[in-house]
Amino acid sequence: MISDLKNCIEFSNISKTIQSGEHTQWILKNINGRLQGGKIILLTGPSGCGKTTLLSILSGILSPTSGTVKVFSQDLAKLSEKEKTIFRRHHMGFIFQNYNLVPSLTVQQNISIPLLAQGMSRDLIFEREEKILTLLNMETFAHCYPEQLSGGQQQRIAIGRALIHEPRFILCDEPTAALDEGAGQNVMTLLKNLAMSPERVILIVTHDNRIYSYGNCILEMKEGSIISSKEQ
Ligand SMILES: Nc1ncnc2c1ncn2[C@@H]1O[C@H](COP(=O)(O)OP(=O)(O)OP(=O)(O)O)[C@@H](O)[C@H]1O
């Protein structure tokens, strides 16, 4: 049960530094924000401004040097590494630029990875696989391998894999960067139609201004800080 849909993800005073000898490099500088459910939030800004670092901190993959991240009221710093992995497995779904499908597994097997990781029964997994492949309109590709699919089709499968365990936080790093305009629009339409729900947060790191119209909120970063937040 989520008590506050308006503030599903909260982060306060997030800083990340890297020490090299005497020199301290500031990657993130005292960042604050709240991500609301039912929205697609785009995180934009020039290369090297800290977008992927922030995404990694919000997912608990990377720890901040200072500051607090709460995901659905859970303070990530209070979890051990093992508990964070289990938390991610249940509550988060990831979509990457290069799809990150396992080449030796079929489409159906790739899609079910998060359910296998949760230890779900074979019958239930099969039911969910069928449902998601139908939603993706990819039923006929169930037994194909990733290399037999176009980039757009591979990204559709990656979306299926990110959603099959019904996570409430979807994190995407440049999901359309490797796709042409048409395939990129298809992927965003699919993401919007399948993933949007009031209790779910979708955070997308992107340089791709062709998809800006899909965002409900655009956070702009520069040199380790969030410099603007626009609702649209
Ligand atoms: N492990 C690390 N060691 C040293 N520097 C790092 C490390 N990780 C990130 N950085 C530096 O931190 C800064 C932010 O990197 P980050 O990948 O978060 O930027 P970004 O905005 O996502 O960039 P891009 O859009 O090019 O992917 C960069 O200057 C990068 O070189």
The ligand as a Tripos MOL2 file, in Angstrom:
@<TRIPOS>MOLECULE
LIG
   31    33     1     0     0
SMALL
NO_CHARGES

@<TRIPOS>ATOM
      1 N1         33.3260    5.8230  -11.3600 N.pl3     1 LIG1
      2 C1         33.6790    7.0320  -11.7760 C.ar      1 LIG1
      3 N2         34.9480    7.4820  -11.6210 N.ar      1 LIG1
      4 C2         35.3040    8.7180  -12.0230 C.ar      1 LIG1
      5 N3         34.4640    9.5820  -12.6050 N.ar      1 LIG1
      6 C3         33.2010    9.1840  -12.8050 C.ar      1 LIG1
      7 C4         32.7250    7.9030  -12.4060 C.ar      1 LIG1
      8 N4         31.4120    7.7950  -12.7330 N.ar      1 LIG1
      9 C5         31.0850    8.9620  -13.3190 C.ar      1 LIG1
     10 N5         32.1450    9.7910  -13.3590 N.ar      1 LIG1
     11 C6         32.1600   11.1610  -13.8900 C.3       1 LIG1
     12 O1         31.0200   11.8090  -13.3660 O.3       1 LIG1
     13 C7         30.4530   12.6960  -14.3100 C.3       1 LIG1
     14 C8         28.9990   12.3560  -14.5020 C.3       1 LIG1
     15 O2         28.8730   11.1100  -15.1940 O.3       1 LIG1
     16 P1         27.4620   10.5320  -15.6470 P.3       1 LIG1
     17 O3         27.7130    9.2610  -16.3890 O.co2     1 LIG1
     18 O4         26.5560   10.4790  -14.4810 O.co2     1 LIG1
     19 O5         26.9810   11.6710  -16.6450 O.3       1 LIG1
     20 P2         25.7880   11.6810  -17.6940 P.3       1 LIG1
     21 O6         25.1070   13.0000  -17.5530 O.co2     1 LIG1
     22 O7         24.9340   10.4700  -17.5130 O.co2     1 LIG1
     23 O8         26.5750   11.6060  -19.0650 O.3       1 LIG1
     24 P3         26.1380   10.9720  -20.4940 P.3       1 LIG1
     25 O9         24.9490   11.7420  -20.9270 O.co2     1 LIG1
     26 O10        27.3380   11.2160  -21.3430 O.co2     1 LIG1
     27 O11        25.8690    9.5180  -20.2560 O.co2     1 LIG1
     28 C9         31.3010   12.5830  -15.5600 C.3       1 LIG1
     29 O12        32.2350   13.6220  -15.5460 O.3       1 LIG1
     30 C10        31.9890   11.2350  -15.3920 C.3       1 LIG1
     31 O13        33.2240   11.2220  -16.0550 O.3       1 LIG1
@<TRIPOS>BOND
     1     1     2 1
     2     2     3 ar
     3     2     7 ar
     4     3     4 ar
     5     4     5 ar
     6     5     6 ar
     7     6     7 ar
     8     6    10 ar
     9     7     8 ar
    10     8     9 ar
    11     9    10 ar
    12    10    11 1
    13    11    12 1
    14    11    30 1
    15    12    13 1
    16    13    14 1
    17    13    28 1
    18    14    15 1
    19    15    16 1
    20    16    17 2
    21    16    18 1
    22    16    19 1
    23    19    20 1
    24    20    21 2
    25    20    22 1
    26    20    23 1
    27    23    24 1
    28    24    25 2
    29    24    26 1
    30    24    27 1
    31    28    29 1
    32    28    30 1
    33    30    31 1
@<TRIPOS>SUBSTRUCTURE
     1 LIG1         1 GROUP 0 **** ****
